Amino acid sequence: MSEGAISIKKAIPIIVVTWILSLITTLGIVYVAPNIFPPLTTEKVADNAIITTKLADGTVTSAKILDGTITAVDISNGAIVTIKVANDSITTEKIADGAIITVKLADGSVTSAKILDGAITTLDLATGSVTTIKLADGSVTSGKIADDAIITTKLADGSVTSAKILDGNITALDLADGSIITVKLVDGAVTTAKIADGAIITAKLADGSVTTAKILDGTITAEDLATGSVTTIKIADGAVTTVNIADYAVTNLKLASYAIPFNSTYSTSPDDTDSTLAWVDMDGMSVTLTLDRTSHILIIFSTEAYTNQQDKQISVRALVDALVAYPGSIGLTPREYSDYSDSRAYTCTLYLPSVSAGTYTVKIQWMVSGGTGYAGSRTLTVIALPA
């Protein structure tokens, strides 16, 4: 420190005392005799002379602020508190896009009218938030339902009507076993193609339902017929041919009376003839026979005969109406009569083949070569065999 200089330590008290005296003097003038200074008008203050530090806290009132001159940069961040905002003063354009976040919305404050129609998207909806009561009747259309979303439990009993089922879409797997009952089948709906081969068993056929039209011609075999089921009335006239009859099957009891046409006669009264030039009818040896078909006629004749002259003979023949049966004339060679015990018995068989159907008279004729011929007990039997 130079000689004669005042030290800092000695100077500080002098400075403090000087500042205090100056302050007291200033305050005294301002508060005790303010009018001793002329007024400070606007024009006496230089532009921009009033700076922040010149303003006492709380000195700038609303009246001192020019309307409309407070800008965003004049306001401290966070300075606008709720009480400073007038009701209804924040309009749409004062709110920045995206500024209204979830926590700024009071619960229940967003009404239907405040939501732009069509603005609610899938992401805006909480999972499970759209309940039944929130859906308008008829609002869930086909396009709003995901494919395969409608499962069995979602369908009310009896809700699926015929109109809701696409024609032709019910398959065998959709039908429960035994679900197709009689009343569900339209009359005539079960066609041949719908019946499995062999599915129609005996129990499924109504008694008397199988008519002749339903049986394929020629398919009824012996195994199909019950024993004894083919009765007389079931056999067409003329249907049983030779090949249908077993060998030796037609016994005597199977033949109707006169099934084989025949007739016979006999006589025990003696007859005689001395005709040598013409055939005459033998007494009692004539029968009538009716043929229903062409037949072979067998004629069996027997008699006891004799003549009254040695070496004379009796000739016989058979006529079928006017036709002479084969072999024609047959000669008998009886012994000459001495007594009745000398007569001889003769039998001959004659026939006429392929005689047409009709009624015929069959008779025996005879004549002698000489003398008189006699015939005792005699028979005539005529049989017609099928030609």
C-alpha positions as CSV (number, residue, x, y, z in Angstrom):
1,M,0.0,0.0,0.0
2,S,1.4,3.4,-0.9
3,E,2.1,5.9,1.7
4,G,-0.9,8.2,2.4
5,A,-3.6,5.7,0.9
6,I,-6.7,4.6,2.9
7,S,-7.0,0.9,3.4
8,I,-10.1,-1.1,2.2
9,K,-10.9,-2.1,5.7
10,K,-11.1,1.6,6.7
11,A,-13.0,2.6,3.5
12,I,-15.9,0.2,3.9
13,P,-17.5,1.9,6.9
14,I,-17.2,5.2,5.2
15,I,-19.0,3.9,2.1
16,V,-21.8,2.3,4.1
17,V,-22.4,5.4,6.1
18,T,-22.4,7.6,3.0
19,W,-25.0,5.1,1.3
20,I,-27.3,5.2,4.3
21,L,-27.2,9.0,4.5
22,S,-28.0,9.2,0.8
23,L,-31.0,6.8,1.1
24,I,-32.4,8.6,4.1
25,T,-32.1,11.9,2.3
26,T,-33.9,10.5,-0.8
27,L,-36.7,9.0,1.2
28,G,-37.1,12.2,3.1
29,I,-37.5,14.2,0.0
30,V,-40.0,11.8,-1.6
31,Y,-42.3,11.2,1.3
32,V,-41.9,14.6,3.2
33,A,-41.6,17.1,0.3
34,P,-42.4,15.3,-2.9
35,N,-43.7,18.4,-4.6
36,I,-40.3,20.1,-4.5
37,F,-39.6,18.1,-7.8
38,P,-41.6,18.8,-11.0
39,P,-44.0,15.9,-12.3
40,L,-42.4,13.2,-14.5
41,T,-44.6,13.1,-17.6
42,T,-44.6,10.5,-20.4
43,E,-42.7,12.6,-22.8
44,K,-40.0,13.0,-20.1
45,V,-39.4,9.2,-20.1
46,A,-37.3,7.9,-22.9
47,D,-38.6,5.0,-25.0
48,N,-37.7,1.7,-23.4
49,A,-36.4,3.6,-20.3
50,I,-38.7,1.7,-18.0
51,I,-37.1,-1.7,-17.7
52,T,-38.2,-4.7,-15.6
53,T,-36.0,-3.7,-12.7
54,K,-37.6,-0.3,-12.6
55,L,-41.0,-1.7,-11.9
56,A,-41.9,-2.6,-8.4
57,D,-43.5,-6.0,-8.0
58,G,-47.3,-5.9,-8.5
59,T,-47.2,-2.3,-10.0
60,V,-48.4,-3.2,-13.5
61,T,-52.2,-3.5,-13.3
62,S,-54.7,-4.6,-16.0
63,A,-55.5,-0.9,-16.7
64,K,-51.7,-0.3,-17.5
65,I,-51.7,-3.0,-20.1
66,L,-52.9,-2.1,-23.6
67,D,-55.7,-4.4,-24.6
68,G,-54.5,-7.1,-27.0
69,T,-50.8,-6.4,-26.5
70,I,-49.9,-9.4,-24.2
71,T,-48.4,-12.0,-26.5
72,A,-47.4,-15.6,-25.9
73,V,-43.8,-14.7,-25.2
74,D,-45.0,-12.2,-22.4
75,I,-46.6,-15.1,-20.5
76,S,-44.5,-17.5,-18.5
77,N,-44.9,-21.1,-19.3
78,G,-47.6,-22.5,-17.0
79,A,-48.6,-19.0,-16.0
80,I,-52.2,-19.4,-17.2
81,V,-53.9,-21.3,-14.4
82,T,-57.6,-22.5,-14.4
83,I,-58.9,-19.4,-12.5
84,K,-57.4,-17.1,-15.0
85,V,-59.3,-18.7,-17.9
86,A,-62.8,-17.3,-18.4
87,N,-65.6,-19.7,-18.8
88,D,-66.2,-20.6,-22.5
89,S,-63.1,-18.6,-23.5
90,I,-61.1,-21.5,-24.9
91,T,-62.6,-22.1,-28.4
92,T,-61.9,-24.9,-30.8
93,E,-59.2,-23.0,-32.6
94,K,-57.4,-22.3,-29.3
95,I,-56.9,-26.0,-28.7
96,A,-54.0,-27.6,-30.5
97,D,-54.8,-30.7,-32.5
98,G,-54.3,-33.7,-30.3
99,A,-54.1,-31.5,-27.1
100,I,-57.1,-33.1,-25.5
101,I,-55.8,-36.4,-24.1
102,T,-57.6,-39.0,-22.1
103,V,-56.8,-37.6,-18.7
104,K,-58.1,-34.2,-19.7
105,L,-61.6,-35.6,-20.3
106,A,-63.9,-35.9,-17.3
107,D,-65.5,-39.3,-16.9
108,G,-68.6,-39.5,-19.0
109,S,-68.0,-36.1,-20.6
110,V,-67.8,-37.4,-24.2
111,T,-71.4,-37.8,-25.3
112,S,-72.7,-39.3,-28.5
113,A,-73.2,-35.7,-29.9
114,K,-69.4,-35.0,-29.4
115,I,-68.3,-38.1,-31.3
116,L,-68.1,-37.6,-35.0
117,D,-70.4,-40.1,-36.7
118,G,-68.4,-43.0,-38.0
119,A,-65.3,-42.0,-36.1
120,I,-65.3,-44.8,-33.5
121,T,-63.0,-47.5,-34.9
122,T,-62.3,-51.1,-33.8
123,L,-59.2,-49.9,-31.9
124,D,-61.3,-47.4,-29.9
125,L,-63.5,-50.1,-28.5
126,A,-62.4,-52.1,-25.5
127,T,-62.5,-55.8,-25.9
128,G,-66.0,-57.0,-25.1
129,S,-67.3,-53.5,-24.7
130,V,-70.0,-53.9,-27.4
131,T,-72.7,-55.8,-25.4
132,T,-76.0,-57.0,-26.6
133,I,-77.9,-54.0,-25.3
134,K,-75.6,-51.7,-27.3
135,L,-76.5,-53.3,-30.6
136,A,-79.5,-51.9,-32.4
137,D,-82.1,-54.5,-33.5
138,G,-81.1,-55.7,-36.9
139,S,-77.8,-53.9,-36.9
140,V,-75.5,-57.0,-37.1
141,T,-75.6,-57.8,-40.8
142,S,-74.0,-60.7,-42.6
143,G,-71.0,-58.6,-43.5
144,K,-70.3,-57.8,-39.8
145,I,-70.1,-61.5,-38.8
146,A,-66.8,-63.3,-39.3
147,D,-66.9,-66.4,-41.3
148,D,-67.5,-69.4,-39.1
149,A,-68.3,-67.1,-36.1
150,I,-71.8,-68.4,-35.6
151,I,-71.3,-71.6,-33.7
152,T,-74.0,-74.0,-32.3
153,T,-74.2,-72.4,-28.9
154,K,-74.9,-69.0,-30.5
155,L,-78.1,-70.3,-32.2
156,A,-81.3,-70.2,-30.3
157,D,-83.2,-73.5,-30.3
158,G,-85.5,-73.6,-33.4
159,S,-84.0,-70.4,-34.8
160,V,-82.6,-72.0,-38.1
161,T,-85.7,-72.2,-40.3
162,S,-85.9,-73.7,-43.8
163,A,-85.5,-70.2,-45.4
164,K,-82.1,-69.8,-43.6
165,I,-80.7,-73.0,-45.0
166,L,-79.2,-72.8,-48.5
167,D,-81.0,-75.2,-50.8
168,G,-79.0,-78.4,-51.2
169,N,-76.6,-77.8,-48.3
170,I,-77.8,-80.3,-45.8
171,T,-75.5,-83.3,-46.1
172,A,-75.6,-86.7,-44.5
173,L,-73.1,-85.6,-41.8
174,D,-75.6,-82.8,-40.8
175,L,-78.3,-85.3,-40.1
176,A,-78.5,-87.1,-36.8
177,D,-78.8,-90.9,-37.1
178,G,-82.5,-91.8,-37.3
179,S,-83.6,-88.1,-37.8
180,I,-85.3,-88.8,-41.1
181,I,-88.7,-90.2,-40.0
182,T,-91.7,-91.1,-42.1
183,V,-93.4,-87.7,-41.9
184,K,-90.2,-85.9,-43.1
185,L,-90.3,-87.8,-46.4
186,V,-92.4,-86.4,-49.3
187,D,-94.7,-88.9,-50.8
188,G,-92.8,-90.5,-53.7
189,A,-89.4,-89.0,-52.6
190,V,-87.7,-92.3,-52.0
191,T,-86.6,-93.4,-55.5
192,T,-84.9,-96.6,-56.5
193,A,-81.5,-94.9,-56.4
194,K,-82.0,-93.9,-52.8
195,I,-82.6,-97.5,-51.7
196,A,-79.5,-99.6,-51.1
197,D,-79.3,-102.9,-52.9
198,G,-80.8,-105.6,-50.6
199,A,-82.2,-103.0,-48.2
200,I,-85.9,-104.0,-48.8
201,I,-86.3,-107.0,-46.5
202,T,-89.4,-109.1,-45.9
203,A,-90.5,-107.1,-42.8
204,K,-90.4,-103.8,-44.9
205,L,-93.0,-105.1,-47.4
206,A,-96.7,-104.6,-46.5
207,D,-98.8,-107.8,-46.9
208,G,-100.0,-108.0,-50.4
209,S,-97.8,-105.1,-51.6
210,V,-95.8,-107.1,-54.2
211,T,-98.0,-107.3,-57.2
212,T,-97.3,-109.2,-60.4
213,A,-96.2,-105.9,-62.1
214,K,-93.4,-105.6,-59.4
215,I,-92.0,-109.1,-60.1
216,L,-89.6,-109.4,-63.0
217,D,-90.9,-111.9,-65.5
218,G,-89.2,-115.3,-65.1
219,T,-87.6,-114.6,-61.7
220,I,-89.8,-116.6,-59.4
221,T,-87.9,-119.8,-58.9
222,A,-88.8,-123.1,-57.1
223,E,-87.1,-121.9,-54.0
224,D,-89.4,-118.8,-53.8
225,L,-92.5,-120.9,-53.7
226,A,-93.7,-122.4,-50.4
227,T,-94.3,-126.1,-50.5
228,G,-97.8,-126.7,-51.7
229,S,-98.4,-123.1,-52.6
230,V,-99.1,-123.7,-56.3
231,T,-102.8,-124.8,-56.2
232,T,-105.0,-125.8,-59.1
233,I,-106.4,-122.4,-59.6
234,K,-102.9,-120.9,-59.9
235,I,-102.0,-123.2,-62.9
236,A,-103.1,-121.8,-66.3
237,D,-105.1,-124.2,-68.4
238,G,-102.6,-126.2,-70.5
239,A,-99.6,-124.8,-68.6
240,V,-98.4,-128.2,-67.3
241,T,-96.5,-129.8,-70.2
242,T,-94.8,-133.1,-70.4
243,V,-91.5,-131.8,-69.3
244,N,-93.1,-130.3,-66.1
245,I,-94.3,-133.7,-65.0
246,A,-91.9,-136.0,-63.3
247,D,-91.5,-139.5,-64.7
248,Y,-94.0,-141.8,-63.1
249,A,-95.7,-138.9,-61.3
250,V,-99.1,-139.3,-62.9
251,T,-100.7,-142.2,-61.0
252,N,-104.2,-143.6,-61.5
253,L,-105.5,-141.4,-58.8
254,K,-104.3,-138.3,-60.6
255,L,-106.6,-139.1,-63.6
256,A,-110.1,-137.7,-63.7
257,S,-112.9,-140.1,-64.6
258,Y,-112.9,-140.7,-68.3
259,A,-109.6,-138.7,-68.5
260,I,-108.6,-141.4,-71.0
261,P,-111.7,-141.8,-73.2
262,F,-113.1,-145.3,-73.2
263,N,-116.3,-147.2,-73.5
264,S,-117.2,-150.8,-73.2
265,T,-120.1,-153.2,-73.5
266,Y,-120.8,-156.8,-73.1
267,S,-123.5,-159.4,-73.9
268,T,-124.2,-163.0,-72.7
269,S,-127.0,-163.5,-75.1
270,P,-126.1,-165.8,-78.0
271,D,-126.0,-164.3,-81.5
272,D,-125.8,-166.0,-84.8
273,T,-125.3,-165.2,-88.5
274,D,-125.4,-167.0,-91.8
275,S,-124.4,-164.0,-93.9
276,T,-121.7,-165.0,-96.3
277,L,-121.7,-162.1,-98.7
278,A,-122.0,-159.0,-96.5
279,W,-120.8,-157.7,-93.1
280,V,-123.5,-157.5,-90.5
281,D,-123.5,-155.9,-87.1
282,M,-122.9,-158.3,-84.2
283,D,-125.7,-157.9,-81.7
284,G,-124.8,-155.8,-78.6
285,M,-121.3,-155.0,-79.8
286,S,-121.5,-151.2,-80.4
287,V,-120.4,-148.2,-78.3
288,T,-120.2,-144.5,-78.7
289,L,-117.0,-142.6,-77.9
290,T,-116.3,-138.8,-77.7
291,L,-112.8,-137.5,-78.4
292,D,-111.6,-134.1,-77.2
293,R,-108.5,-134.3,-79.2
294,T,-106.9,-136.4,-82.0
295,S,-106.4,-139.9,-80.6
296,H,-105.4,-143.4,-81.4
297,I,-108.3,-145.7,-80.9
298,L,-107.7,-149.2,-79.5
299,I,-110.5,-151.8,-79.9
300,I,-110.4,-154.9,-77.8
301,F,-113.0,-157.6,-78.7
302,S,-113.5,-161.0,-77.1
303,T,-116.0,-163.7,-77.7
304,E,-116.8,-167.5,-77.5
305,A,-117.6,-168.7,-81.0
306,Y,-118.2,-171.8,-83.1
307,T,-119.8,-172.8,-86.5
308,N,-122.3,-175.6,-87.4
309,Q,-120.2,-176.8,-90.3
310,Q,-116.7,-178.2,-90.2
311,D,-114.0,-176.2,-91.9
312,K,-116.0,-173.0,-91.9
313,Q,-114.8,-169.8,-90.2
314,I,-116.1,-166.7,-88.8
315,S,-114.6,-163.3,-89.9
316,V,-114.8,-160.1,-87.7
317,R,-113.9,-156.5,-88.2
318,A,-114.3,-153.2,-86.3
319,L,-115.8,-150.0,-87.7
320,V,-115.2,-146.4,-86.4
321,D,-118.1,-144.8,-88.0
322,A,-117.5,-145.8,-91.6
323,L,-113.7,-146.4,-91.2
324,V,-112.4,-150.0,-90.9
325,A,-109.9,-150.4,-88.0
326,Y,-106.7,-152.1,-88.6
327,P,-105.7,-154.7,-89.5
328,G,-109.1,-155.1,-91.2
329,S,-110.8,-158.5,-91.3
330,I,-109.7,-161.1,-88.7
331,G,-110.6,-164.8,-89.3
332,L,-111.7,-167.0,-86.4
333,T,-111.4,-170.7,-86.8
334,P,-113.9,-172.2,-84.4
335,R,-114.4,-175.9,-84.0
336,E,-117.5,-177.5,-85.5
337,Y,-120.3,-177.5,-82.9
338,S,-121.0,-180.7,-81.0
339,D,-122.0,-179.1,-77.8
340,Y,-121.5,-175.8,-76.0
341,S,-118.3,-177.0,-74.4
342,D,-116.7,-177.2,-77.8
343,S,-116.9,-173.4,-78.3
344,R,-113.6,-171.5,-78.2
345,A,-112.8,-168.1,-76.7
346,Y,-111.2,-165.5,-79.0
347,T,-109.7,-162.1,-78.3
348,C,-108.4,-159.7,-80.9
349,T,-107.1,-156.1,-80.7
350,L,-107.8,-153.7,-83.5
351,Y,-106.8,-150.0,-83.8
352,L,-107.4,-146.9,-85.8
353,P,-104.7,-144.2,-85.4
354,S,-105.0,-140.4,-85.5
355,V,-108.7,-140.0,-85.2
356,S,-109.7,-136.4,-85.1
357,A,-111.7,-135.0,-82.2
358,G,-115.4,-135.8,-82.4
359,T,-118.1,-138.4,-81.4
360,Y,-117.8,-141.8,-83.0
361,T,-119.7,-145.1,-83.0
362,V,-117.5,-148.1,-82.7
363,K,-119.0,-151.5,-83.6
364,I,-118.1,-155.1,-84.4
365,Q,-119.3,-156.6,-87.6
366,W,-119.0,-160.3,-88.7
367,M,-119.9,-162.8,-91.4
368,V,-119.2,-166.6,-92.1
369,S,-117.6,-168.5,-94.9
370,G,-120.5,-170.9,-94.9
371,G,-123.1,-172.5,-92.6
372,T,-124.0,-170.6,-89.5
373,G,-121.8,-168.9,-87.0
374,Y,-122.6,-168.5,-83.4
375,A,-121.2,-166.0,-80.7
376,G,-121.8,-166.5,-77.0
377,S,-120.5,-164.3,-74.2
378,R,-118.7,-161.4,-75.7
379,T,-117.2,-158.0,-74.7
380,L,-116.2,-154.8,-76.5
381,T,-113.8,-152.3,-75.0
382,V,-112.7,-149.2,-76.8
383,I,-109.9,-146.9,-75.5
384,A,-108.7,-143.6,-77.0
385,L,-105.0,-142.7,-76.3
386,P,-103.6,-139.2,-77.0
387,A,-102.1,-139.1,-80.5
